[in-house]
Amino acid sequence: MDTIPITVGGAKALEVELLRLKDQERPRIVSDIATAREHGDLKENAEYHAAKEEQGFIEGRIQDIESKLSRLQVIDVKHLNQDGRCVFGTTVKLLNLSDDTKITYQIVGEDEADIKLGKISCHSPISKALLGNEEGDEVIVKAPIGDIIYEILEVQYI
């Protein structure tokens, strides 16, 4: 069974989601199904079928999270060898050398990646180019629009 790398924050977010699904969503949907059953014929009861479908999604997500939690490898970047290299969990400030724009990313696991929050998957092309490099290095990212050259301005272990 493969382990799943995740940051401390990502692991906590999964645990919070699991608690919410079990303590709030599961009881709510059971109540919705009971209410829909009271409306009679289940074959033509759209509320009942919608509630049962939602129940399936909730139970599937609960199983998915429980499976992931059993395989997590929680990595606390604060406890890593802080030698200035880009590794899983680090926050990296970059300079795009073609247009002089700056951007900051944190390298995280698949389940916590969110580009809007500046969190990129450790399996993304940018992460793959960054991993193992350090401040001052130039990296080439193979992107769908072509190669992008970044300079690593700063590596943070926060």
C-alpha positions in Angstrom: 0.0 0.0 0.0 1.5 3.3 -1.1 1.9 6.1 1.4 0.4 9.6 0.7 2.6 12.6 1.5 0.8 15.4 3.1 1.6 18.5 5.2 0.4 18.9 8.8 -2.2 21.4 7.7 -3.5 19.0 4.9 -3.8 16.1 7.4 -5.8 18.3 9.8 -8.1 19.5 7.0 -8.9 15.9 6.0 -9.6 15.0 9.7 -11.9 18.0 10.0 -13.8 17.1 6.8 -14.2 13.5 8.0 -15.7 14.7 11.3 -18.0 17.1 9.5 -19.2 14.3 7.2 -19.8 11.8 10.0 -21.2 14.2 12.6 -23.3 16.6 10.4 -23.8 15.5 6.9 -24.5 11.8 7.6 -27.3 12.5 10.2 -28.8 15.2 8.0 -29.1 12.9 5.0 -30.6 10.1 7.0 -33.2 12.6 8.2 -33.8 13.8 4.7 -34.3 10.2 3.5 -36.8 9.5 6.3 -38.7 12.6 5.5 -38.8 11.8 1.8 -40.1 8.2 2.6 -43.0 9.7 4.4 -44.2 11.2 1.1 -45.3 7.8 -0.2 -44.4 6.0 -3.4 -40.6 5.7 -3.6 -40.5 5.0 -7.3 -41.7 8.5 -8.3 -40.3 10.3 -5.3 -37.6 12.7 -6.6 -36.6 13.9 -3.1 -36.0 10.3 -2.0 -33.8 9.5 -5.0 -31.8 12.7 -4.7 -31.3 12.1 -1.0 -30.2 8.5 -1.6 -27.8 9.7 -4.3 -26.3 12.3 -1.9 -26.0 9.6 0.7 -23.9 7.5 -1.7 -21.6 10.5 -2.4 -21.2 11.2 1.4 -20.5 7.5 2.2 -18.0 7.3 -0.7 -16.1 10.4 0.5 -16.0 9.0 4.1 -14.5 5.8 2.8 -12.0 7.7 0.6 -10.9 9.9 3.5 -10.6 7.0 6.0 -8.5 5.1 3.4 -6.2 8.0 2.9 -5.8 8.7 6.6 -4.6 5.2 7.1 -1.9 5.7 4.5 -0.8 9.3 5.2 2.9 10.2 5.7 2.6 13.5 7.5 5.6 15.7 6.7 6.2 18.7 9.0 8.5 21.0 7.0 9.6 22.7 10.2 11.4 19.5 11.3 13.2 18.9 8.0 16.9 19.5 7.3 16.6 23.2 6.4 19.5 23.3 3.9 17.9 25.7 1.5 16.7 23.1 -1.0 13.2 22.9 -2.3 11.5 19.8 -0.8 8.0 18.7 0.0 6.2 21.3 2.1 8.5 24.2 1.4 7.2 27.5 0.2 9.1 28.8 -2.8 9.3 32.4 -4.1 10.0 32.4 -7.9 10.8 35.0 -10.5 9.6 34.3 -14.0 12.6 35.3 -16.1 10.6 35.9 -19.3 8.2 38.6 -17.9 9.8 39.5 -14.4 6.6 38.4 -12.5 7.0 36.9 -9.0 4.9 34.1 -7.7 5.0 32.0 -4.5 4.0 28.4 -4.2 3.9 25.8 -1.5 4.7 22.2 -2.6 2.0 20.0 -1.1 0.3 16.6 -1.6 -2.4 15.9 -4.2 -5.3 16.2 -1.8 -4.3 19.7 -0.6 -3.2 21.2 -3.9 -5.2 24.4 -4.7 -3.6 26.8 -7.2 -5.8 29.7 -6.0 -4.2 29.3 -2.6 -0.7 29.0 -4.1 -0.5 25.3 -3.2 0.8 23.1 -6.0 0.9 19.3 -6.1 4.3 17.6 -5.6 3.6 15.8 -8.8 3.0 19.0 -10.9 5.6 20.0 -13.6 6.6 23.1 -11.5 7.2 21.0 -8.4 9.1 18.4 -10.3 11.4 21.1 -11.7 11.9 22.8 -8.3 12.5 19.8 -6.0 16.1 19.5 -5.0 17.1 23.0 -6.2 17.9 25.9 -4.0 17.9 29.7 -3.9 19.6 31.3 -6.8 19.1 28.3 -9.1 17.3 28.6 -12.4 14.8 25.9 -13.3 13.1 25.1 -16.5 9.4 24.1 -16.2 8.0 22.1 -19.1 4.5 23.6 -19.4 1.8 23.1 -22.1 2.5 26.6 -23.4 6.3 25.8 -23.7 9.3 26.0 -21.4 9.2 28.6 -18.6 12.4 29.6 -16.8 12.2 30.6 -13.2 14.8 31.8 -10.7 14.3 30.6 -7.2 14.4 33.7 -5.0 13.7 32.2 -1.6 12.9 28.8 0.0 11.0 28.9 3.2 10.4 26.1 5.7 7.2 27.5 7.3 
